[in-house]
Amino acid sequence: MLRSRVRTIFFIIIFAIHALTLCRLHVNAEAASPPPTDASSSDDLLIDRKILFGNPVRTQGRISPDGTKLSWLAPSNGVLNVWVAPLTDLEDGARVLTDSSARPPQGAAWTANSRYILFGLDDGGDENTHVYAVDVETGEQRDLTPVGEGVKAVIVSYRFGQPNTLIVGLNERDPQVFDLYEIDIETGQRNLLLENDGGYLEFIFDDANEVRGALAQQSNGSTVVYKLVVGQNDDEAPPEFEEFFVIPSEDTLTTYPYLVKGDSLYMLDTRGRDKAAFVSMNFTTGGEVTVIAESDLADVSDISFDQVTLEPTAFLVDYLYPTWTALEGEYGEVLAAAEAKFGNDFAILSATADRSKYVIAGIGPTLPLVYFLFDKAANEFTELFVTRPDLDATLLQPMEAFEIEARDGLILTSYLTLPVGADADGDGIPEQPLPMILFVHGGPWARDSYNYNPYHQMFANRGYATMSVNYRGSTGFGKSFVNAA
């Protein structure tokens, strides 16, 4: 039934395109403009682009690990900066912590002791980020990587078990590779951890924040995963890696090691299969691979780990709709509460160290990020803030998720948003042909998903049907789909 309905939608879309083309052949430019809808014919119902695309009032809310404070990004001097407030006094207690005047801080995250917020910041868009720490109590902001011009610093690893230790990568010695450094967040002292003479692109860490492996791309497109056998804590010998296994070229975009815990290497894996599964491999022997989670519909595309124990807690599969599935009971209770309130339209963004409180955002096609505090013991949601309070949600249009069967039989997961009044019976199919915009995602190694999309909303608000298609080469639907491009 779904495929039949999809073909109906598809042919209506094709008819709409042909109808619009014919109209343009026989009428003047003014007459060929899209027919006004209730939204596009009234200034009161036209959504201002600044409301859709300008700076949010607040965003990226994160609870401190001790549960006493909330951080977020909000404008200060016209640029998004890091703010903080007691969780019990978000309005009067709010303070701005950073003073960026050109670019917003990137990836603001709490340290395990709730004393610092770490973030990256470049110089006016040169992409040579430095890593900073700002003291939440004093407001003191320090560059933890005071390196020369043209050097890039990236956070590589951080573990809650070592709250004052940060592993960063610096391309100071060689612009093409990143050496690993250990930084004491409190003192700023920096020590060389591993000199990257092997040209490794990424490193694998364990739950104790020790380097255990590395990845290097080969000229044939494959990636070799190496195991560290000598190095890091051996001052007498340079690092020494040995080959562990090879990721074939057709699997490089869909296979990715996460971390080592005990004897297990956790990873996403498509070797010998089409859809990425979440698996564990014995990192000592390289033996049997155990499948932890998988789906026949789409890749397992993300994993949630407990930030303290690093045990996996849930996995994400995003086919037509993003769906999280718990891997353990306690997190399952949180997912169940979020699903009861938001359906599938939510994201769990942060949690306290003891997992008693969570920041969960409601987000869907007609719900542009509303942040809530979830108290697990009380099973209670409390609204924290709305990212775009000036955006009238009643003007937003629903998104229809559906499949299109290509002429060679490949199924293309797609999303359609219609103008107000175009779908009177609510079946996701317009009552008459409409001008349509095909909004194509970048990449190609990316994808469109079912969520709030400001471009869809802007065009639909102005009378256009708007469709996004996950064309062949898009990620998330298995390696054969990626490699079909």
Backbone torsions as a table, in degrees:
resi	resn	phi	psi	omega
1	MET	NA	-40.3	-179.0
2	LEU	-63.4	-46.0	-179.1
3	ARG	-62.2	-39.5	178.7
4	SER	-61.8	-44.4	179.7
5	ARG	-66.3	-35.8	178.1
6	VAL	-62.8	-44.0	179.1
7	ARG	-62.0	-36.6	177.6
8	THR	-61.5	-47.6	178.1
9	ILE	-59.3	-44.0	-176.7
10	PHE	-61.4	-45.5	-178.3
11	PHE	-68.9	-33.2	174.9
12	ILE	-63.6	-40.7	178.9
13	ILE	-63.7	-46.7	178.8
14	ILE	-60.4	-41.7	178.3
15	PHE	-62.3	-38.9	179.3
16	ALA	-63.2	-40.7	179.4
17	ILE	-64.3	-46.3	179.9
18	HIS	-64.5	-40.3	179.8
19	ALA	-62.4	-42.7	179.8
20	LEU	-64.9	-40.9	179.1
21	THR	-61.8	-44.6	179.8
22	LEU	-63.6	-39.9	178.4
23	CYS	-60.1	-40.2	-176.9
24	ARG	-69.6	-23.9	177.7
25	LEU	-75.5	-23.3	-169.1
26	HIS	-119.1	-3.6	-179.7
27	VAL	-129.2	164.0	179.9
28	ASN	-77.2	172.2	-173.4
29	ALA	-61.0	-37.3	-178.7
30	GLU	-66.7	-42.0	-178.6
31	ALA	-71.9	-23.1	-177.8
32	ALA	-83.0	-1.7	178.1
33	SER	-64.2	153.7	-178.3
34	PRO	-60.7	141.3	-179.6
35	PRO	-61.6	137.2	-180.0
36	PRO	-65.7	142.9	172.5
37	THR	-110.2	-179.9	178.0
38	ASP	-57.1	-34.9	-177.3
39	ALA	-77.4	-39.2	-173.8
40	SER	-85.2	-6.9	-177.6
41	SER	-98.6	-1.3	-178.6
42	SER	-133.6	127.5	178.0
43	ASP	-59.4	-30.6	-179.2
44	ASP	-67.0	-26.5	-177.1
45	LEU	-103.7	0.6	178.4
46	LEU	-86.0	122.8	-179.1
47	ILE	-78.6	122.8	178.8
48	ASP	-64.9	135.0	-179.2
49	ARG	-62.5	-28.7	178.3
50	LYS	-63.7	-33.8	179.0
51	ILE	-70.2	-34.5	-179.8
52	LEU	-77.7	-39.7	-168.4
53	PHE	-118.4	-8.8	179.0
54	GLY	-74.1	178.5	179.0
55	ASN	-57.7	135.8	172.6
56	PRO	-67.7	157.6	176.0
57	VAL	-67.5	-42.0	173.0
58	ARG	-149.3	149.7	177.3
59	THR	-159.1	171.2	177.5
60	GLN	53.8	49.4	176.0
61	GLY	-67.7	130.1	-179.9
62	ARG	-136.3	130.3	178.5
63	ILE	-84.2	143.6	177.7
64	SER	-70.2	151.2	-178.1
65	PRO	-58.4	-29.0	178.7
66	ASP	-85.8	-2.7	174.6
67	GLY	78.4	12.6	-175.9
68	THR	-98.6	-18.8	-172.6
69	LYS	-136.4	162.9	174.3
70	LEU	-128.5	135.5	172.7
71	SER	-111.3	157.8	176.7
72	TRP	-163.2	170.7	171.7
73	LEU	-103.6	136.3	177.4
74	ALA	-152.8	156.2	-178.5
75	PRO	-64.1	140.6	168.4
76	SER	-144.2	120.0	-174.0
77	ASN	58.5	34.6	175.3
78	GLY	83.4	0.0	-178.4
79	VAL	-126.7	140.3	176.4
80	LEU	-62.6	130.4	177.7
81	ASN	-134.3	170.0	-179.2
82	VAL	-84.2	129.4	175.9
83	TRP	-119.5	161.2	177.1
84	VAL	-147.6	152.9	177.0
85	ALA	-158.2	155.2	170.1
86	PRO	-59.2	142.3	-177.8
87	LEU	-60.1	-24.7	-178.7
88	THR	-90.9	-1.2	-176.1
89	ASP	-150.5	68.1	-174.1
90	LEU	-72.7	-20.8	-177.8
91	GLU	-91.4	-67.7	-175.9
92	ASP	-70.2	-24.4	-177.3
93	GLY	-92.1	3.4	-175.4
94	ALA	-72.3	134.1	177.2
95	ARG	-133.1	141.6	174.1
96	VAL	-86.1	132.8	-175.5
97	LEU	-101.6	-29.2	-177.2
98	THR	-114.3	162.0	-174.6
99	ASP	-130.3	37.6	179.0
100	SER	-65.4	134.2	-177.6
101	SER	-113.4	-4.9	-176.5
102	ALA	-122.1	-47.0	-176.1
103	ARG	-133.2	147.1	177.6
104	PRO	-69.7	146.8	170.1
105	PRO	-58.7	147.5	-176.5
106	GLN	-110.2	133.6	170.9
107	GLY	64.0	39.6	-178.7
108	ALA	-58.1	126.3	-175.6
109	ALA	-144.6	144.3	179.6
110	TRP	-76.4	146.9	166.0
111	THR	-81.0	162.5	-173.2
112	ALA	-62.7	-29.0	-178.9
113	ASN	-87.8	5.6	177.7
114	SER	62.4	18.6	-178.6
115	ARG	-92.8	-35.5	-175.2
116	TYR	-122.9	157.0	166.6
117	ILE	-117.3	126.1	179.4
118	LEU	-96.7	145.3	177.1
119	PHE	-159.7	163.2	175.2
120	GLY	-106.5	149.8	179.9
121	LEU	-153.9	131.5	176.4
122	ASP	-103.8	-178.8	-176.1
123	ASP	-103.2	92.9	174.5
124	GLY	64.4	25.3	176.0
125	GLY	96.9	13.2	179.8
126	ASP	-78.9	-5.4	177.3
127	GLU	67.1	7.4	173.1
128	ASN	-91.6	78.8	-174.4
129	THR	-69.5	147.4	166.0
130	HIS	-110.5	159.5	179.2
131	VAL	-103.2	127.0	-176.3
132	TYR	-118.1	156.3	170.4
133	ALA	-129.4	133.0	176.0
134	VAL	-118.3	129.9	179.1
135	ASP	-74.9	121.4	-174.1
136	VAL	-65.9	-31.8	-177.4
137	GLU	-82.5	-46.7	-174.2
138	THR	-93.1	-21.4	-176.1
139	GLY	81.3	3.3	179.0
140	GLU	-66.6	128.8	-179.0
141	GLN	-113.0	126.9	-177.4
142	ARG	-127.2	139.8	172.5
143	ASP	-83.5	112.3	-179.8
144	LEU	-79.0	-10.5	-178.5
145	THR	-130.9	66.6	-178.0
146	PRO	-76.4	71.0	-176.5
147	VAL	-100.7	173.0	-174.7
148	GLY	-73.7	175.6	-179.6
149	GLU	-63.1	138.7	177.9
150	GLY	85.5	2.0	179.2
151	VAL	-99.8	137.1	-178.9
152	LYS	-108.9	137.6	176.2
153	ALA	-119.2	136.5	179.3
154	VAL	-134.2	141.8	172.9
155	ILE	-74.2	124.8	-176.9
156	VAL	-102.6	-40.8	-177.4
157	SER	-157.2	144.6	174.1
158	TYR	-148.9	137.6	-179.5
159	ARG	-128.1	138.6	-179.7
160	PHE	-63.8	-25.6	179.3
161	GLY	-70.2	-14.5	176.6
162	GLN	-129.1	75.9	-168.9
163	PRO	-62.9	-23.4	-177.8
164	ASN	-102.5	5.8	-176.1
165	THR	-113.9	131.5	-178.7
166	LEU	-129.5	135.0	175.2
167	ILE	-102.6	123.7	179.1
168	VAL	-123.2	157.5	172.9
169	GLY	-108.1	136.0	178.4
170	LEU	-129.3	133.3	175.6
171	ASN	-100.1	39.8	-177.4
172	GLU	-72.4	-43.0	-178.9
173	ARG	-72.1	-41.1	-177.8
174	ASP	-142.2	117.5	-177.0
175	PRO	-58.7	-18.9	-174.3
176	GLN	-90.3	-14.3	-178.4
177	VAL	-136.2	158.9	-179.8
178	PHE	-109.8	121.1	170.0
179	ASP	-82.4	152.1	-178.3
180	LEU	-97.1	134.9	177.7
181	TYR	-128.1	145.2	173.6
182	GLU	-101.3	126.5	-176.7
183	ILE	-119.3	131.8	171.7
184	ASP	-83.2	115.0	-173.5
185	ILE	-64.1	-36.5	-177.7
186	GLU	-70.9	-44.5	-174.8
187	THR	-96.8	-21.1	-175.4
188	GLY	82.1	0.5	-179.6
189	GLN	-63.4	135.2	-176.3
190	ARG	-122.1	128.1	179.5
191	ASN	-125.4	138.1	177.2
192	LEU	-66.1	126.0	-179.8
193	LEU	-99.5	-42.2	-177.0
194	LEU	-158.5	123.2	175.8
195	GLU	-86.7	123.7	-170.7
196	ASN	-87.0	73.5	178.9
197	ASP	-80.7	-12.4	-177.9
198	GLY	-90.2	1.2	-179.9
199	GLY	67.5	32.4	-177.5
200	TYR	-73.2	139.2	-177.8
201	LEU	-85.1	-34.9	-178.7
202	GLU	-145.9	162.0	179.6
203	PHE	-125.8	151.5	178.0
204	ILE	-107.0	129.9	-179.8
205	PHE	-114.6	159.9	174.7
206	ASP	-103.4	-175.3	-175.7
207	ASP	-71.6	-11.9	175.6
208	ALA	-97.1	9.5	178.7
209	ASN	69.2	27.4	176.3
210	GLU	-97.1	140.8	174.8
211	VAL	-67.5	129.0	179.9
212	ARG	-121.5	-19.4	-177.9
213	GLY	-165.6	-179.7	-178.4
214	ALA	-154.7	161.0	179.0
215	LEU	-121.8	137.9	177.3
216	ALA	-137.5	131.0	179.7
217	GLN	-82.6	143.9	-178.8
218	GLN	-105.6	164.7	-176.7
219	SER	-65.4	-23.2	179.7
220	ASN	-87.6	5.9	177.6
221	GLY	94.5	-11.1	178.3
222	SER	-80.0	168.6	177.2
223	THR	-126.5	129.8	177.3
224	VAL	-97.1	129.9	173.9
225	VAL	-96.8	122.4	-177.9
226	TYR	-107.4	153.8	175.0
227	LYS	-111.4	133.5	177.7
228	LEU	-77.8	121.4	-178.7
229	VAL	-109.9	-26.2	176.2
230	VAL	-141.2	140.5	176.2
231	GLY	142.7	-147.6	-176.6
232	GLN	30.3	-71.6	-175.7
233	ASN	-96.2	9.5	179.6
234	ASP	-108.3	99.9	-177.2
235	ASP	-70.5	-14.4	-175.2
236	GLU	-88.6	-14.1	-174.9
237	ALA	-136.6	144.5	176.0
238	PRO	-71.8	162.2	178.7
239	PRO	-58.1	141.7	178.5
240	GLU	-135.6	124.8	-179.1
241	PHE	-113.3	148.9	171.6
242	GLU	-126.7	149.0	-177.7
243	GLU	-64.5	133.4	-179.1
244	PHE	-105.1	-55.9	173.5
245	PHE	-158.9	168.4	-176.8
246	VAL	-114.5	134.7	171.4
247	ILE	-97.0	110.7	-178.8
248	PRO	-59.2	158.8	-175.4
249	SER	-57.5	-36.0	-178.6
250	GLU	-71.7	-11.0	-178.9
251	ASP	-109.1	-1.4	-171.1
252	THR	-66.8	-26.6	-179.6
253	LEU	-88.9	-7.1	-173.5
254	THR	-127.1	1.7	178.7
255	THR	-123.2	126.2	-173.8
256	TYR	-151.1	119.6	175.5
257	PRO	-74.3	137.5	177.7
258	TYR	-94.2	-66.1	-173.4
259	LEU	-162.8	165.6	175.7
260	VAL	-108.0	131.2	174.5
261	LYS	-133.4	117.2	-173.6
262	GLY	64.5	-126.0	177.4
263	ASP	-96.7	4.3	-173.3
264	SER	-104.3	131.9	168.8
265	LEU	-98.7	116.5	177.1
266	TYR	-87.7	135.2	-178.4
267	MET	-159.7	159.9	165.2
268	LEU	-90.7	139.2	-168.2
269	ASP	-146.4	127.9	172.3
270	THR	-118.4	8.5	177.4
271	ARG	-64.4	124.4	-179.7
272	GLY	76.0	11.6	178.9
273	ARG	-152.8	169.3	-179.1
274	ASP	-94.4	-49.8	-177.7
275	LYS	-89.8	137.4	-179.4
276	ALA	-63.8	129.7	175.5
277	ALA	-111.1	153.3	172.2
278	PHE	-89.0	120.6	-172.6
279	VAL	-133.1	166.3	168.7
280	SER	-124.6	142.8	179.0
281	MET	-126.5	140.9	176.3
282	ASN	-66.4	114.4	-174.1
283	PHE	-80.6	-14.9	178.8
284	THR	-83.6	-46.8	-175.0
285	THR	-101.9	-18.8	-174.3
286	GLY	70.4	25.4	-173.9
287	GLY	-81.7	-142.7	-170.2
288	GLU	-57.0	139.2	174.9
289	VAL	-93.7	126.9	-180.0
290	THR	-105.6	123.5	178.4
291	VAL	-79.8	123.7	178.8
292	ILE	-96.1	-38.6	-178.9
293	ALA	-153.2	144.2	179.9
294	GLU	-158.2	167.0	177.1
295	SER	-147.7	144.8	175.6
296	ASP	-82.0	-16.8	-174.8
297	LEU	-86.7	-42.4	-173.4
298	ALA	-154.5	172.5	177.1
299	ASP	-64.8	148.7	157.0
300	VAL	-71.0	116.0	-168.3
301	SER	-108.4	-11.8	178.5
302	ASP	-157.1	152.4	178.8
303	ILE	-128.1	136.8	171.8
304	SER	-98.9	128.7	177.0
305	PHE	-115.3	144.2	171.6
306	ASP	-63.0	127.6	-173.1
307	GLN	-70.0	-17.7	179.1
308	VAL	-95.0	-53.6	-175.3
309	THR	-88.3	-19.7	-174.9
310	LEU	62.5	22.0	169.8
311	GLU	-76.9	138.5	177.3
312	PRO	-67.0	135.4	-176.6
313	THR	-114.9	-24.5	-178.5
314	ALA	-165.1	162.0	176.6
315	PHE	-134.8	154.8	-177.3
316	LEU	-113.0	133.0	168.1
317	VAL	-123.0	126.6	-176.7
318	ASP	-123.0	95.6	175.7
319	TYR	-100.4	-97.3	172.2
320	LEU	-75.7	-38.2	-178.4
321	TYR	-133.9	145.0	176.3
322	PRO	-69.8	131.1	-177.6
323	THR	-135.1	120.7	175.8
324	TRP	-94.1	140.7	177.2
325	THR	-128.0	131.7	-176.6
326	ALA	-74.9	147.1	173.7
327	LEU	-106.9	-6.0	175.6
328	GLU	-151.4	157.4	-166.8
329	GLY	-64.2	-42.3	-175.9
330	GLU	-62.9	-44.3	178.6
331	TYR	-70.0	-29.7	176.7
332	GLY	-61.0	-34.6	177.2
333	GLU	-65.3	-38.0	178.8
334	VAL	-67.7	-45.1	178.1
335	LEU	-60.9	-40.8	-179.6
336	ALA	-63.1	-40.8	178.5
337	ALA	-66.3	-41.0	179.5
338	ALA	-66.5	-40.6	179.2
339	GLU	-66.6	-35.3	178.3
340	ALA	-64.8	-31.2	-177.9
341	LYS	-90.5	-39.5	-170.9
342	PHE	-116.6	-3.1	-169.4
343	GLY	69.3	-131.2	175.5
344	ASN	-92.7	-0.7	-170.9
345	ASP	-91.6	69.8	179.6
346	PHE	-154.9	163.6	173.7
347	ALA	-141.7	128.7	175.1
348	ILE	-87.2	116.3	-167.6
349	LEU	-103.5	-30.2	178.9
350	SER	-164.0	165.9	-179.3
351	ALA	-151.5	158.1	172.9
352	THR	-71.5	162.6	-178.2
353	ALA	-60.3	-34.6	-179.5
354	ASP	-88.4	2.1	177.4
355	ARG	60.3	31.9	177.0
356	SER	-89.7	-24.7	-179.4
357	LYS	-134.5	145.8	-177.4
358	TYR	-134.2	149.1	166.3
359	VAL	-100.9	119.7	-177.9
360	ILE	-124.7	130.2	179.3
361	ALA	-103.2	130.1	169.6
362	GLY	-83.0	123.1	-178.7
363	ILE	-145.8	127.5	178.2
364	GLY	-157.3	179.0	-178.3
365	PRO	-52.6	-35.6	-179.4
366	THR	-113.4	19.3	-178.4
367	LEU	-137.1	88.3	-174.6
368	PRO	-81.9	77.5	172.1
369	LEU	59.2	94.5	169.3
370	VAL	-114.8	124.7	-175.3
371	TYR	-93.4	136.5	179.6
372	PHE	-128.9	150.3	167.2
373	LEU	-97.1	127.0	177.1
374	PHE	-108.6	118.6	175.1
375	ASP	-94.1	111.1	-172.5
376	LYS	-66.4	-42.3	-177.8
377	ALA	-63.0	-40.1	-179.4
378	ALA	-86.4	-10.6	-175.0
379	ASN	52.2	49.9	-171.1
380	GLU	-132.0	135.7	175.5
381	PHE	-102.6	134.7	175.1
382	THR	-125.6	124.1	-179.5
383	GLU	-66.3	133.0	178.4
384	LEU	-97.9	-55.7	177.5
385	PHE	-166.3	164.4	176.1
386	VAL	-110.5	133.8	-176.1
387	THR	-66.5	-38.4	-176.9
388	ARG	-132.2	77.0	-175.5
389	PRO	-64.5	-21.1	180.0
390	ASP	-81.2	-7.5	-180.0
391	LEU	-84.5	115.8	-179.1
392	ASP	-76.3	107.0	-176.1
393	ALA	-62.7	-21.4	179.8
394	THR	-69.6	-16.1	178.4
395	LEU	-89.7	-7.8	-177.7
396	LEU	-83.0	145.8	-175.7
397	GLN	-106.6	144.9	178.8
398	PRO	-67.4	157.4	177.7
399	MET	-109.2	135.1	177.8
400	GLU	-100.8	124.6	175.6
401	ALA	-97.9	132.7	-178.0
402	PHE	-157.7	173.1	178.9
403	GLU	-110.1	143.0	170.5
404	ILE	-117.7	129.9	176.2
405	GLU	-91.8	115.6	178.3
406	ALA	-70.3	167.9	-174.7
407	ARG	-66.2	-19.7	175.9
408	ASP	-95.6	8.4	176.6
409	GLY	93.6	-7.6	178.9
410	LEU	-68.7	135.5	-178.6
411	ILE	-93.2	126.5	-178.3
412	LEU	-110.2	112.0	177.4
413	THR	-71.7	129.6	-169.9
414	SER	-139.7	165.5	-176.2
415	TYR	-139.9	134.2	-175.5
416	LEU	-129.5	132.8	174.5
417	THR	-122.2	128.3	-176.2
418	LEU	-106.9	152.9	176.6
419	PRO	-64.3	159.8	177.9
420	VAL	-60.4	135.7	178.3
421	GLY	83.5	-4.9	-176.9
422	ALA	-83.3	-14.3	-175.5
423	ASP	-131.9	74.9	-171.9
424	ALA	-62.2	-35.7	-176.1
425	ASP	-93.2	0.5	173.9
426	GLY	69.2	24.6	-179.4
427	ASP	-93.5	4.5	179.3
428	GLY	82.2	5.4	-179.3
429	ILE	-118.9	127.9	-178.7
430	PRO	-65.7	149.5	-178.0
431	GLU	-74.5	-22.0	178.6
432	GLN	-149.6	163.1	179.7
433	PRO	-57.4	143.2	-177.9
434	LEU	-131.0	151.6	167.5
435	PRO	-65.0	140.1	-173.8
436	MET	-132.0	142.7	173.3
437	ILE	-108.2	125.1	172.5
438	LEU	-91.9	107.5	-174.9
439	PHE	-96.8	109.4	-169.2
440	VAL	-98.3	127.9	178.8
441	HIS	-73.9	159.5	178.7
442	GLY	-78.6	-171.7	177.0
443	GLY	126.0	-115.2	12.7
444	PRO	-75.8	-7.0	-173.9
445	TRP	-82.7	67.1	176.8
446	ALA	-154.1	-172.2	179.0
447	ARG	-159.5	160.7	168.7
448	ASP	-96.2	151.7	-179.3
449	SER	-136.9	168.9	176.7
450	TYR	-81.0	104.0	178.3
451	ASN	-167.3	-173.8	175.9
452	TYR	-69.4	122.8	-178.8
453	ASN	-127.0	107.5	-175.7
454	PRO	-63.4	-28.6	178.4
455	TYR	-69.3	-45.1	175.7
456	HIS	-56.5	-45.3	-176.6
457	GLN	-67.2	-39.3	179.9
458	MET	-63.0	-47.7	-177.2
459	PHE	-69.0	-43.2	179.5
460	ALA	-62.8	-37.4	178.8
461	ASN	-64.6	-21.7	-179.3
462	ARG	-104.9	13.6	170.4
463	GLY	100.4	7.1	-178.2
464	TYR	-106.6	135.8	163.6
465	ALA	-69.5	141.1	-176.4
466	THR	-131.6	125.8	-177.2
467	MET	-126.2	138.1	172.9
468	SER	-118.9	130.3	-177.5
469	VAL	-118.1	131.4	172.0
470	ASN	-83.1	88.7	-177.0
471	TYR	-71.4	163.6	179.9
472	ARG	-56.8	137.1	-172.1
473	GLY	104.0	-17.2	175.7
474	SER	-67.6	151.5	-178.3
475	THR	-93.0	158.8	175.2
476	GLY	105.5	-7.6	-173.7
477	PHE	-119.5	20.6	178.5
478	GLY	103.0	158.9	-175.3
479	LYS	-72.0	-29.4	178.6
480	SER	-66.6	-32.9	177.9
481	PHE	-70.3	-41.6	176.9
482	VAL	-62.1	-45.5	-175.0
483	ASN	-81.6	-0.8	177.7
484	ALA	-77.6	-12.1	-177.9
485	ALA	-69.9	NA	NA
